[in-house]
Amino acid sequence: TIPLFLHTFIFRASGLVSLPSILLLGPSGSGKTSLLTLFERGANASTHTSQSPIAVECSLPVGAIAGTDKYRSINDPTNLTHKKFLLLDTPGHGKLRHHALETITNPQNLKGVIFLVDAANMATGDEGLRQTADYLHDVLLLLQKRMSNGASKAPKEMAVLIAANKMDLFTALPAALVKSSLETEITKLRVSRSKGLLDSGVNMGDDGEDNDDWLGEMGSKDFKLSQMEEFNIMVEVAGGNVTGNANVEKWWKWVGDRL
Ligand code: GDP
Protein backbone atom coordinates (compact mmCIF):
# COMPACT_ATOMS: atom_id res chain seq x y z
CA THR A 1 0.00 0.00 0.00
CA ILE A 2 1.04 3.58 -0.57
CA PRO A 3 2.19 5.39 2.58
CA LEU A 4 -0.29 7.94 3.81
CA PHE A 5 1.98 10.94 3.32
CA LEU A 6 2.44 9.95 -0.31
CA HIS A 7 -1.31 9.62 -0.69
CA THR A 8 -1.73 13.13 0.58
CA PHE A 9 1.09 14.35 -1.60
CA ILE A 10 -0.40 12.80 -4.72
CA PHE A 11 -3.73 14.36 -3.89
CA ARG A 12 -2.16 17.77 -3.46
CA ALA A 13 0.09 17.49 -6.48
CA SER A 14 -2.40 16.20 -9.00
CA GLY A 15 -5.69 17.44 -7.67
CA LEU A 16 -6.90 13.86 -7.77
CA VAL A 17 -8.90 12.83 -4.78
CA SER A 18 -7.29 9.68 -3.53
CA LEU A 19 -8.32 9.92 0.08
CA PRO A 20 -11.67 8.44 0.95
CA SER A 21 -14.24 11.18 0.96
CA ILE A 22 -17.47 11.91 2.78
CA LEU A 23 -19.94 14.32 1.26
CA LEU A 24 -21.59 16.78 3.62
CA LEU A 25 -25.05 17.94 2.57
CA GLY A 26 -28.00 19.64 4.19
CA PRO A 27 -30.11 22.76 4.10
CA SER A 28 -28.47 26.05 4.99
CA GLY A 29 -28.52 26.79 8.68
CA SER A 30 -28.30 23.12 9.63
CA GLY A 31 -24.74 23.57 10.89
CA LYS A 32 -22.51 22.38 8.03
CA THR A 33 -19.92 25.13 8.42
CA SER A 34 -19.79 24.53 12.15
CA LEU A 35 -19.41 20.78 11.70
CA LEU A 36 -16.73 21.19 9.09
CA THR A 37 -14.70 23.39 11.40
CA LEU A 38 -15.08 20.89 14.22
CA PHE A 39 -14.19 17.86 12.09
CA GLU A 40 -11.23 19.60 10.55
CA ARG A 41 -9.83 20.50 13.90
CA GLY A 42 -10.49 17.02 15.22
CA ALA A 43 -7.99 15.99 17.86
CA ASN A 44 -5.06 16.60 15.57
CA ALA A 45 -3.23 19.91 15.70
CA SER A 46 -1.43 19.29 12.43
CA THR A 47 -4.36 18.95 10.05
CA HIS A 48 -4.11 20.90 6.85
CA THR A 49 -6.73 22.52 4.75
CA SER A 50 -6.57 21.53 1.12
CA GLN A 51 -6.40 24.07 -1.69
CA SER A 52 -9.92 23.45 -2.79
CA PRO A 53 -12.47 25.50 -0.88
CA ILE A 54 -14.95 22.67 -0.65
CA ALA A 55 -12.66 19.80 0.32
CA VAL A 56 -11.37 19.77 3.84
CA GLU A 57 -8.90 17.19 4.97
CA CYS A 58 -9.95 15.65 8.25
CA SER A 59 -8.59 12.97 10.46
CA LEU A 60 -10.46 10.64 12.70
CA PRO A 61 -9.47 11.40 16.28
CA VAL A 62 -7.85 8.87 18.55
CA GLY A 63 -10.57 6.90 20.27
CA ALA A 64 -12.87 6.76 17.27
CA ILE A 65 -11.53 3.60 15.69
CA ALA A 66 -12.01 3.19 11.97
CA GLY A 67 -13.98 0.17 10.80
CA THR A 68 -10.98 -1.62 9.27
CA ASP A 69 -9.17 -1.40 12.61
CA LYS A 70 -11.95 -2.96 14.61
CA TYR A 71 -10.10 -6.13 15.41
CA ARG A 72 -6.83 -4.53 16.38
CA SER A 73 -5.84 -4.42 19.98
CA ILE A 74 -6.35 -1.20 21.87
CA ASN A 75 -2.62 -1.20 22.56
CA ASP A 76 -1.73 -1.52 18.91
CA PRO A 77 0.26 1.62 18.03
CA THR A 78 -1.44 1.88 14.63
CA ASN A 79 -4.57 2.95 16.47
CA LEU A 80 -2.80 6.16 17.25
CA THR A 81 -2.35 7.11 13.63
CA HIS A 82 -5.13 9.27 12.42
CA LYS A 83 -7.34 8.00 9.68
CA LYS A 84 -7.53 10.72 7.11
CA PHE A 85 -10.46 11.51 4.92
CA LEU A 86 -11.83 14.41 2.95
CA LEU A 87 -15.01 16.10 3.95
CA LEU A 88 -16.65 17.73 0.95
CA ASP A 89 -18.73 20.71 1.90
CA THR A 90 -21.54 21.79 -0.34
CA PRO A 91 -23.68 24.86 -0.46
CA GLY A 92 -27.09 24.20 1.02
CA HIS A 93 -28.67 27.09 -0.82
CA GLY A 94 -31.33 25.97 -3.27
CA LYS A 95 -29.78 27.62 -6.29
CA LEU A 96 -26.40 26.06 -5.67
CA ARG A 97 -27.72 22.62 -4.90
CA HIS A 98 -26.81 21.15 -8.26
CA HIS A 99 -23.13 21.42 -7.33
CA ALA A 100 -23.79 19.21 -4.35
CA LEU A 101 -25.75 16.74 -6.42
CA GLU A 102 -23.01 16.61 -9.07
CA THR A 103 -20.64 15.18 -6.50
CA ILE A 104 -23.03 12.30 -6.00
CA THR A 105 -23.19 11.51 -9.70
CA ASN A 106 -19.47 11.97 -10.20
CA PRO A 107 -17.87 10.76 -6.99
CA GLN A 108 -14.21 10.18 -6.37
CA ASN A 109 -13.69 7.59 -3.73
CA LEU A 110 -16.99 8.58 -2.09
CA LYS A 111 -17.58 6.50 1.04
CA GLY A 112 -20.74 8.06 2.31
CA VAL A 113 -23.04 11.04 2.57
CA ILE A 114 -23.77 12.97 5.74
CA PHE A 115 -27.07 14.80 5.47
CA LEU A 116 -27.16 17.33 8.28
CA VAL A 117 -30.53 18.55 9.54
CA ASP A 118 -31.57 21.09 12.13
CA ALA A 119 -33.60 18.97 14.55
CA ALA A 120 -34.92 22.12 16.23
CA ASN A 121 -36.52 23.28 12.99
CA MET A 122 -38.61 20.26 12.09
CA ALA A 123 -42.00 20.69 13.68
CA THR A 124 -44.87 19.17 11.71
CA GLY A 125 -46.27 21.64 9.22
CA ASP A 126 -43.12 23.71 9.48
CA GLU A 127 -41.56 25.12 6.34
CA GLY A 128 -38.18 23.96 7.64
CA LEU A 129 -39.34 20.35 7.69
CA ARG A 130 -40.81 20.62 4.19
CA GLN A 131 -37.64 22.08 2.72
CA THR A 132 -35.42 19.58 4.47
CA ALA A 133 -37.54 16.66 3.27
CA ASP A 134 -37.54 18.09 -0.24
CA TYR A 135 -33.74 18.23 -0.33
CA LEU A 136 -33.37 14.78 1.22
CA HIS A 137 -35.83 13.33 -1.28
CA ASP A 138 -33.74 14.70 -4.18
CA VAL A 139 -30.50 13.37 -2.73
CA LEU A 140 -31.93 9.90 -2.13
CA LEU A 141 -33.57 9.78 -5.54
CA LEU A 142 -30.30 10.67 -7.22
CA LEU A 143 -28.48 7.96 -5.28
CA GLN A 144 -31.24 5.48 -6.09
CA LYS A 145 -30.94 6.23 -9.81
CA ARG A 146 -27.19 5.94 -9.69
CA MET A 147 -27.27 2.66 -7.80
CA SER A 148 -29.97 1.12 -9.98
CA ASN A 149 -28.71 2.04 -13.44
CA GLY A 150 -25.77 -0.32 -13.03
CA ALA A 151 -23.15 2.27 -13.95
CA SER A 152 -19.72 0.71 -13.81
CA LYS A 153 -18.52 3.39 -11.44
CA ALA A 154 -21.36 2.90 -9.00
CA PRO A 155 -20.26 1.41 -5.69
CA LYS A 156 -21.85 -1.75 -4.32
CA GLU A 157 -23.28 0.07 -1.38
CA MET A 158 -23.77 3.67 -0.34
CA ALA A 159 -24.20 4.85 3.22
CA VAL A 160 -26.20 7.90 4.22
CA LEU A 161 -26.14 9.36 7.71
CA ILE A 162 -28.95 11.71 8.60
CA ALA A 163 -27.23 13.67 11.33
CA ALA A 164 -29.88 15.26 13.52
CA ASN A 165 -28.06 18.33 14.77
CA LYS A 166 -28.70 20.85 17.57
CA MET A 167 -29.75 18.26 20.11
CA ASP A 168 -28.56 20.69 22.78
CA LEU A 169 -31.69 22.79 22.15
CA PHE A 170 -34.78 21.76 24.10
CA THR A 171 -36.94 22.32 21.01
CA ALA A 172 -34.97 19.68 19.09
CA LEU A 173 -36.82 16.51 18.10
CA PRO A 174 -35.20 13.26 19.21
CA ALA A 175 -33.57 11.25 16.41
CA ALA A 176 -36.45 8.75 16.16
CA LEU A 177 -38.92 11.59 15.61
CA VAL A 178 -36.64 13.30 13.11
CA LYS A 179 -36.70 10.04 11.20
CA SER A 180 -40.46 9.53 11.26
CA SER A 181 -41.16 13.20 10.47
CA LEU A 182 -38.95 13.04 7.41
CA GLU A 183 -40.57 9.78 6.31
CA THR A 184 -44.06 11.23 6.65
CA GLU A 185 -43.10 14.37 4.76
CA ILE A 186 -41.39 12.43 1.97
CA THR A 187 -44.48 10.21 1.70
CA LYS A 188 -46.51 13.34 0.89
CA LEU A 189 -43.87 14.68 -1.47
CA ARG A 190 -43.64 11.42 -3.35
CA VAL A 191 -47.36 11.44 -4.05
CA SER A 192 -47.54 15.08 -5.09
CA ARG A 193 -44.52 14.77 -7.36
CA SER A 194 -45.69 11.64 -9.14
CA LYS A 195 -49.08 13.26 -9.61
CA GLY A 196 -47.42 16.35 -11.04
CA LEU A 197 -45.45 14.24 -13.48
CA LEU A 198 -48.53 12.33 -14.60
CA ASP A 199 -50.47 15.54 -15.13
CA SER A 200 -47.73 17.11 -17.21
CA GLY A 201 -47.04 13.90 -19.14
CA VAL A 202 -43.33 14.36 -18.50
CA ASN A 203 -42.62 10.68 -18.20
CA MET A 204 -44.61 9.56 -21.22
CA GLY A 205 -42.42 7.66 -23.65
CA ASP A 206 -39.35 8.24 -21.55
CA ASP A 207 -37.76 4.97 -22.78
CA GLY A 208 -40.75 3.13 -21.43
CA GLU A 209 -39.74 3.77 -17.85
CA ASP A 210 -42.30 5.65 -15.87
CA ASN A 211 -41.06 4.60 -12.42
CA ASP A 212 -37.77 6.46 -12.55
CA ASP A 213 -38.76 9.28 -10.29
CA TRP A 214 -40.49 7.29 -7.56
CA LEU A 215 -38.39 7.12 -4.44
CA GLY A 216 -38.20 3.80 -2.61
CA GLU A 217 -40.49 0.83 -2.94
CA MET A 218 -42.92 0.96 -5.87
CA GLY A 219 -46.54 0.76 -4.83
CA SER A 220 -45.81 1.35 -1.18
CA LYS A 221 -48.19 3.69 0.57
CA ASP A 222 -45.79 5.02 3.16
CA PHE A 223 -42.20 5.92 2.51
CA LYS A 224 -39.71 4.41 4.92
CA LEU A 225 -36.00 5.11 4.86
CA SER A 226 -35.44 1.35 5.08
CA GLN A 227 -36.93 1.05 1.56
CA MET A 228 -33.63 2.44 0.29
CA GLU A 229 -31.90 -0.81 1.28
CA GLU A 230 -33.39 -2.43 -1.80
CA PHE A 231 -31.06 -0.14 -3.75
CA ASN A 232 -28.12 -0.88 -1.42
CA ILE A 233 -28.45 2.52 0.18
CA MET A 234 -28.13 2.20 3.94
CA VAL A 235 -29.67 5.13 5.77
CA GLU A 236 -29.10 5.76 9.46
CA VAL A 237 -30.31 8.57 11.70
CA ALA A 238 -28.25 9.71 14.68
CA GLY A 239 -28.47 12.74 16.91
CA GLY A 240 -25.77 15.08 18.08
CA ASN A 241 -24.74 18.68 18.41
CA VAL A 242 -21.85 20.64 17.04
CA THR A 243 -21.72 23.81 19.08
CA GLY A 244 -21.61 24.27 22.81
CA ASN A 245 -20.54 21.08 24.50
CA ALA A 246 -20.16 19.26 21.20
CA ASN A 247 -21.46 15.71 20.99
CA VAL A 248 -20.61 14.17 17.65
CA GLU A 249 -19.45 10.74 18.78
CA LYS A 250 -22.09 8.77 16.89
CA TRP A 251 -21.25 10.65 13.71
CA TRP A 252 -17.52 10.05 14.17
CA LYS A 253 -18.16 6.39 14.68
CA TRP A 254 -20.27 6.26 11.53
CA VAL A 255 -17.45 7.94 9.57
CA GLY A 256 -14.91 5.57 11.11
CA ASP A 257 -16.95 2.55 10.01
CA ARG A 258 -16.83 3.79 6.42
CA LEU A 259 -13.06 4.32 6.20
P1 GDP B 1 -24.72 26.03 7.52
O1 GDP B 1 -25.54 27.08 6.86
O2 GDP B 1 -25.31 24.67 7.29
O3 GDP B 1 -23.27 26.08 7.18
O4 GDP B 1 -24.88 26.25 9.10
P2 GDP B 1 -23.89 27.01 10.13
O5 GDP B 1 -22.74 26.14 10.48
O6 GDP B 1 -23.60 28.36 9.61
O7 GDP B 1 -24.84 27.08 11.39
C1 GDP B 1 -26.04 27.81 11.40
C2 GDP B 1 -26.31 28.30 12.80
O8 GDP B 1 -26.61 27.20 13.66
C3 GDP B 1 -25.13 29.02 13.43
O9 GDP B 1 -25.63 30.11 14.16
C4 GDP B 1 -24.53 27.96 14.34
O10 GDP B 1 -23.86 28.54 15.44
C5 GDP B 1 -25.76 27.21 14.77
N1 GDP B 1 -25.46 25.82 15.16
C6 GDP B 1 -24.75 24.89 14.46
N2 GDP B 1 -24.69 23.73 15.13
C7 GDP B 1 -25.39 23.89 16.28
C8 GDP B 1 -25.69 23.03 17.39
O11 GDP B 1 -25.33 21.86 17.48
N3 GDP B 1 -26.47 23.57 18.38
C9 GDP B 1 -26.90 24.86 18.35
N4 GDP B 1 -27.63 25.31 19.37
N5 GDP B 1 -26.64 25.69 17.32
C10 GDP B 1 -25.89 25.22 16.30
Boltz pocket constraint, residues with backbone or C-beta under 6 A from the ligand:
constraints:
  - pocket:
      binder: B
      contacts: [[A, 26], [A, 27], [A, 28], [A, 29], [A, 30], [A, 31], [A, 32], [A, 33], [A, 34], [A, 35], [A, 92], [A, 165], [A, 166], [A, 167], [A, 168], [A, 169], [A, 240], [A, 241], [A, 242], [A, 243], [A, 244]]
      max_distance: 6.0
